[in-house]
Amino acid sequence: MKFATKAIHAGIEPDPSTGAIMTPIYQTSTYVQESPGKHKGYEYARSSNPTRTALQTALAALENGNHGLCYASGLAATDAVLKLFKPGDEIIAPSDIYGGTYRMMKRIFEPLGLNFRFIDIEETDRIDELISGNTKLVWLETPTNPLLKIIDIEHITRICKQRNVLTCVDNTFASPYLQNPLDVGADIVMHSVTKYLGGHSDTVMGALIVNNDDLAARLKFIQNATGAVPGPQDCFLVLRGLKTLHIRMQRHCENAQQVAAWLAAHTKVGSVYYPGLPDHPGHELAAKQMRGFGGVVSFELKDDRYERAVRTMENLQIFALGESLGGVESLCTHPASMSHAGMPREERLKIGLKDTLIRLSVGIEDIEDLIADLDQAIGTD
């Protein structure tokens, strides 16, 4: 089954009682049993819910995985992965990483005994040398947030399998429409479903997709035992969003490519970060392992005053200034004060994340309107 067909039909069956083509919202906390332990597959809504089951099945299908698990947020999904490990275990992650992930690793799990090593993207080429006897997981994010760096998933997963180390890929920026890490050896794929999978800025959710049955069982236990599960209304909204994922991602990519090219040619713009540009360091790798370059573009102005960057963001009219990404509407984010506020400034500067960096989530509006908005915002002195 091709992607577009899976996006519309995977995990979806007509409601057996009414024939409704859309999965009902099973807004219930518990289920009636015929006799103790004798039920219809559902006992308590924290453990399972039919609306959530349909969504988990659909997400697994889109990532070519065997098991899907949904959580109350992307960070709740990340939390579940980190709970697989014990004090003394080491986890390697790129230094250019979502600020919330960094904050959780450093301020929640490091004090509990897990060890984290954050490495430059360039160092991933020699991952075999960096893995120690205590390394249990390599956490990847590609494209990275917010500098859009590209990591060779297949290379790292191959080395990790040889060393008996798990790999987890945060696939939020790409979505399953653009790349499928399980296909090239990843053990776990993580999504902030809030972003492209939901696609309409109306729900918060996370997901994990795996192939291994034992790993799925361990994560299912954590999901149930800690209870960080989404409600059926949110699951319904994401099921609806998935049906247009392929169409939305096509337009996100088309618009972002044109925005990046326009920014790169602008006399007042300095650096532009977008893997679809031929001069991007990861362009060739992105072209090889992705089916498109995504909908996020980051840039800096040549005038590197903080006040100038702030004024540009304030002047935007169609690009709404706010956190998050991946919705149908275009958003502008200031990573230093929003998505990466949990990362110490010295660490942000060390990886090249300046206070003047602007990140755009390019939506699916008319491209002429988006470029006109950027033009008037940047052109204002």
C-alpha positions as CSV (number, residue, x, y, z in Angstrom):
1,M,0.0,0.0,0.0
2,K,1.4,3.4,-1.0
3,F,1.9,6.2,1.5
4,A,-1.1,8.4,0.5
5,T,-3.4,5.4,0.8
6,K,-2.0,4.4,4.1
7,A,-2.4,7.9,5.4
8,I,-6.1,7.8,4.7
9,H,-7.0,4.1,5.5
10,A,-4.4,2.5,7.8
11,G,-5.8,1.5,11.2
12,I,-9.3,2.7,10.2
13,E,-12.3,0.4,10.0
14,P,-15.9,1.4,9.8
15,D,-17.6,1.4,13.2
16,P,-19.1,-2.1,13.6
17,S,-22.3,-0.8,15.3
18,T,-23.1,2.1,13.0
19,G,-20.9,1.8,9.9
20,A,-19.5,5.3,10.6
21,I,-16.5,5.8,8.3
22,M,-14.6,7.9,10.9
23,T,-13.4,6.3,14.1
24,P,-15.7,7.3,16.9
25,I,-14.4,9.2,19.9
26,Y,-14.7,6.6,22.7
27,Q,-15.0,9.1,25.5
28,T,-15.0,6.6,28.4
29,S,-12.9,5.9,31.4
30,T,-13.8,2.2,31.8
31,Y,-15.5,-0.7,30.0
32,V,-18.2,-3.1,31.2
33,Q,-17.0,-6.7,31.7
34,E,-19.2,-9.8,31.4
35,S,-17.4,-11.5,34.2
36,P,-14.1,-10.7,36.1
37,G,-11.4,-10.8,33.4
38,K,-13.8,-11.5,30.6
39,H,-14.1,-8.4,28.4
40,K,-13.9,-7.3,24.8
41,G,-10.2,-6.4,24.8
42,Y,-10.6,-3.2,26.8
43,E,-10.5,-2.9,30.6
44,Y,-9.6,0.7,31.6
45,A,-8.9,3.7,29.4
46,R,-5.4,4.5,30.7
47,S,-4.4,1.0,29.5
48,S,-6.2,1.2,26.1
49,N,-8.9,3.0,24.2
50,P,-10.3,2.1,20.8
51,T,-9.7,5.6,19.4
52,R,-6.1,5.5,20.5
53,T,-5.7,1.9,19.2
54,A,-6.7,3.1,15.7
55,L,-4.2,6.0,15.9
56,Q,-1.4,3.8,17.1
57,T,-2.0,1.3,14.3
58,A,-2.1,4.1,11.7
59,L,1.2,5.6,13.0
60,A,2.9,2.3,13.0
61,A,1.8,1.7,9.4
62,L,3.1,5.1,8.2
63,E,6.5,4.4,9.7
64,N,6.6,0.8,8.4
65,G,6.6,-0.4,12.0
66,N,4.9,-3.2,13.9
67,H,3.9,-1.3,17.1
68,G,2.8,2.2,17.7
69,L,2.4,3.8,21.2
70,C,0.9,7.3,21.8
71,Y,1.7,9.6,24.8
72,A,0.4,12.8,26.2
73,S,3.2,14.8,24.5
74,G,6.4,14.4,22.6
75,L,8.4,14.9,25.8
76,A,6.2,12.2,27.5
77,A,7.3,9.8,24.7
78,T,11.0,10.8,25.2
79,D,10.5,10.2,28.9
80,A,9.3,6.7,28.2
81,V,12.4,5.9,26.1
82,L,14.8,7.2,28.8
83,K,13.0,5.1,31.5
84,L,14.3,2.0,29.6
85,F,17.7,2.6,31.2
86,K,19.3,2.4,34.6
87,P,21.8,4.5,36.6
88,G,25.3,4.3,35.0
89,D,24.0,3.8,31.5
90,E,25.3,6.3,28.9
91,I,23.3,7.9,26.2
92,I,24.9,9.8,23.3
93,A,23.0,12.6,21.6
94,P,23.8,15.4,19.2
95,S,24.6,18.8,20.8
96,D,22.2,20.5,18.3
97,I,19.0,19.1,19.8
98,Y,15.5,20.2,20.8
99,G,15.9,22.3,24.0
100,G,13.1,20.3,25.8
101,T,15.0,17.0,25.2
102,Y,18.2,18.5,26.4
103,R,16.5,19.9,29.6
104,M,14.9,16.5,30.3
105,M,18.2,14.7,29.9
106,K,20.3,17.1,31.9
107,R,17.9,18.2,34.7
108,I,15.6,15.1,35.2
109,F,17.5,12.0,34.2
110,E,21.1,13.0,34.8
111,P,20.5,13.6,38.5
112,L,18.9,10.1,38.6
113,G,22.1,8.5,37.4
114,L,22.0,8.4,33.6
115,N,25.0,9.7,31.8
116,F,24.7,11.9,28.7
117,R,27.3,12.8,26.2
118,F,26.4,15.5,23.7
119,I,28.5,15.5,20.5
120,D,29.0,17.7,17.5
121,I,27.2,16.5,14.4
122,E,30.5,16.1,12.6
123,E,31.5,13.6,15.3
124,T,28.8,11.2,14.3
125,D,31.0,10.0,11.5
126,R,33.2,8.3,14.1
127,I,30.4,7.0,16.3
128,D,32.2,3.7,16.6
129,E,35.0,5.4,18.5
130,L,32.6,7.3,20.8
131,I,30.6,4.3,21.9
132,S,31.8,3.0,25.3
133,G,31.0,-0.1,27.2
134,N,28.3,1.8,29.1
135,T,26.6,3.3,26.0
136,K,23.1,1.9,25.7
137,L,21.4,4.4,23.4
138,V,22.3,6.8,20.6
139,W,19.6,9.5,20.3
140,L,19.4,11.1,16.9
141,E,17.5,14.1,15.6
142,T,17.6,14.8,11.9
143,P,17.0,17.4,10.6
144,T,18.1,18.9,13.9
145,N,16.3,21.6,15.7
146,P,16.8,24.5,15.0
147,L,20.0,24.5,12.7
148,L,18.6,21.8,10.3
149,K,21.8,19.7,10.4
150,I,21.6,16.2,8.8
151,I,22.8,13.0,10.4
152,D,23.4,9.8,8.5
153,I,20.9,7.4,10.1
154,E,21.9,4.3,8.2
155,H,25.6,4.7,9.1
156,I,24.9,5.2,12.8
157,T,22.3,2.4,13.1
158,R,24.7,-0.1,11.4
159,I,27.5,0.7,13.9
160,C,25.1,0.6,16.9
161,K,23.7,-2.8,15.9
162,Q,27.3,-4.1,15.8
163,R,27.9,-2.7,19.3
164,N,24.5,-3.9,20.7
165,V,23.4,-0.3,21.3
166,L,19.9,1.0,20.7
167,T,19.1,3.9,18.4
168,C,16.2,6.3,18.7
169,V,15.4,8.8,16.0
170,D,13.4,11.9,16.6
171,N,11.6,12.1,13.2
172,T,9.4,15.1,14.0
173,F,10.9,17.5,11.5
174,A,10.8,15.1,8.6
175,S,7.6,13.2,9.4
176,P,7.1,9.7,8.0
177,Y,6.3,11.2,4.6
178,L,9.9,12.3,4.1
179,Q,11.9,9.5,5.9
180,N,11.4,6.2,7.7
181,P,14.3,5.5,10.1
182,L,13.1,2.0,10.9
183,D,13.7,1.0,7.3
184,V,17.4,1.8,7.7
185,G,17.9,0.1,11.1
186,A,16.6,2.4,13.8
187,D,15.1,0.6,16.9
188,I,12.7,3.4,17.9
189,V,11.2,6.3,16.1
190,M,9.9,9.2,18.2
191,H,7.5,11.9,17.0
192,S,6.1,15.0,18.6
193,V,2.7,14.3,17.0
194,T,1.8,17.9,17.9
195,K,3.7,19.0,14.8
196,Y,3.2,17.7,11.3
197,L,1.3,14.5,12.1
198,G,-1.5,16.5,13.8
199,G,-0.9,19.4,11.5
200,H,-3.5,21.8,12.7
201,S,-2.1,23.3,15.9
202,D,-4.9,21.9,17.9
203,T,-3.5,19.1,20.0
204,V,-0.4,18.0,22.0
205,M,0.8,14.4,21.7
206,G,3.8,12.2,21.2
207,A,4.4,8.7,19.7
208,L,6.9,5.9,19.6
209,I,7.1,3.3,16.8
210,V,9.1,0.1,17.0
211,N,9.5,-3.3,15.3
212,N,10.8,-5.4,18.2
213,D,8.1,-7.1,20.2
214,D,10.1,-7.2,23.5
215,L,10.9,-3.5,23.2
216,A,7.3,-2.7,22.4
217,A,6.2,-4.7,25.5
218,R,8.6,-2.7,27.7
219,L,7.4,0.6,26.4
220,K,3.8,-0.5,26.6
221,F,4.3,-1.3,30.3
222,I,5.8,2.2,30.9
223,Q,3.0,3.8,29.0
224,N,0.4,2.1,31.2
225,A,2.3,2.2,34.5
226,T,3.1,6.0,34.3
227,G,-0.1,7.0,32.6
228,A,1.1,9.7,30.3
229,V,-1.5,8.9,27.6
230,P,-3.5,11.1,25.3
231,G,-7.3,11.4,25.5
232,P,-9.6,10.0,22.8
233,Q,-10.5,13.5,21.5
234,D,-6.9,14.3,20.7
235,C,-6.4,10.9,19.1
236,F,-9.5,11.6,16.9
237,L,-8.0,15.0,15.8
238,V,-4.7,13.4,14.8
239,L,-6.5,10.6,12.9
240,R,-8.2,13.4,11.0
241,G,-4.9,15.2,10.5
242,L,-3.1,12.1,9.1
243,K,-5.5,11.9,6.2
244,T,-4.0,15.0,4.6
245,L,-0.4,14.5,5.8
246,H,1.0,13.7,2.3
247,I,-0.8,16.7,0.7
248,R,0.3,19.1,3.5
249,M,3.9,17.9,3.5
250,Q,4.2,18.4,-0.3
251,R,3.1,22.1,0.1
252,H,5.3,22.6,3.2
253,C,8.3,21.4,1.3
254,E,7.5,23.4,-1.8
255,N,6.9,26.6,0.1
256,A,10.0,26.2,2.4
257,Q,12.2,25.6,-0.6
258,Q,11.1,28.9,-2.2
259,V,11.3,30.8,1.1
260,A,14.9,29.5,1.7
261,A,16.0,30.5,-1.8
262,W,14.4,33.9,-1.5
263,L,16.1,34.5,1.9
264,A,19.5,33.3,0.6
265,A,19.3,35.9,-2.2
266,H,18.2,38.7,0.1
267,T,20.9,41.4,0.6
268,K,19.9,41.9,4.3
269,V,20.0,38.2,5.2
270,G,23.2,36.5,6.4
271,S,23.1,32.7,7.0
272,V,20.2,30.6,5.9
273,Y,19.8,27.0,7.2
274,Y,17.8,24.7,5.0
275,P,19.0,21.3,3.7
276,G,17.3,21.9,0.4
277,L,19.8,24.6,-0.5
278,P,22.7,23.2,-2.6
279,D,25.3,24.8,-0.4
280,H,23.9,23.3,2.8
281,P,26.6,21.0,4.3
282,G,24.0,18.2,4.6
283,H,22.3,18.7,1.2
284,E,23.6,15.6,-0.5
285,L,22.9,13.3,2.5
286,A,19.4,14.8,2.9
287,A,18.7,14.2,-0.8
288,K,19.8,10.6,-0.3
289,Q,17.9,9.7,2.9
290,M,14.9,12.0,2.6
291,R,12.1,12.3,0.0
292,G,12.0,16.1,0.5
293,F,13.7,18.7,2.6
294,G,11.0,19.7,5.1
295,G,9.1,22.8,6.0
296,V,11.4,24.5,8.5
297,V,13.9,27.2,7.6
298,S,16.1,29.1,10.0
299,F,18.0,32.3,9.2
300,E,20.0,35.2,10.6
301,L,20.2,38.8,9.4
302,K,23.4,40.4,8.4
303,D,22.7,43.1,11.0
304,D,23.4,40.9,14.0
305,R,21.9,43.1,16.6
306,Y,19.4,41.3,18.8
307,E,17.0,44.3,18.6
308,R,17.0,44.1,14.8
309,A,16.0,40.4,14.9
310,V,13.2,41.1,17.4
311,R,11.9,43.9,15.3
312,T,11.8,41.7,12.2
313,M,9.8,39.1,14.1
314,E,7.4,41.7,15.5
315,N,6.8,43.1,12.0
316,L,5.6,39.8,10.6
317,Q,1.9,39.6,9.9
318,I,1.2,36.2,8.3
319,F,3.9,34.4,10.1
320,A,2.6,34.3,13.7
321,L,5.2,34.6,16.4
322,G,4.8,31.6,18.7
323,E,6.3,28.3,19.7
324,S,5.8,25.0,17.8
325,L,5.8,24.1,14.2
326,G,4.2,21.8,11.6
327,G,0.8,23.4,11.5
328,V,-0.9,24.5,8.3
329,E,-0.3,28.1,9.3
330,S,3.1,29.7,9.1
331,L,4.9,30.3,12.4
332,C,7.9,32.3,13.5
333,T,9.9,31.1,16.5
334,H,12.8,32.7,18.4
335,P,14.6,29.5,19.6
336,A,16.8,31.2,22.2
337,S,13.8,32.4,24.2
338,M,11.3,29.7,23.2
339,S,12.1,26.2,22.0
340,H,15.7,26.2,23.5
341,A,15.1,28.4,26.5
342,G,15.9,25.3,28.7
343,M,19.4,25.1,27.3
344,P,22.1,27.4,29.0
345,R,23.1,30.3,26.8
346,E,26.8,29.2,26.7
347,E,25.7,25.8,25.4
348,R,23.5,27.4,22.8
349,L,26.3,29.6,21.6
350,K,28.7,26.7,21.5
351,I,26.6,24.9,19.0
352,G,26.0,28.0,16.9
353,L,22.5,28.8,18.1
354,K,22.7,32.6,18.3
355,D,20.3,34.9,20.1
356,T,19.5,36.4,16.7
357,L,18.5,33.1,15.0
358,I,15.0,33.1,13.6
359,R,13.2,29.8,12.8
360,L,10.3,29.7,10.4
361,S,7.8,26.9,10.2
362,V,6.6,27.5,6.6
363,G,2.9,26.7,6.3
364,I,0.7,25.9,3.3
365,E,-0.5,29.4,2.5
366,D,0.0,31.0,-0.9
367,I,3.8,31.4,-1.4
368,E,3.5,34.9,-2.8
369,D,1.8,36.1,0.4
370,L,4.5,34.4,2.6
371,I,7.4,36.0,0.7
372,A,5.6,39.4,0.7
373,D,5.3,39.2,4.5
374,L,9.0,38.4,4.9
375,D,9.9,41.1,2.5
376,Q,8.0,43.8,4.5
377,A,9.3,42.5,7.8
378,I,12.9,42.3,6.8
379,G,12.8,45.5,4.8
380,T,11.7,47.6,7.7
381,D,14.6,49.6,9.2
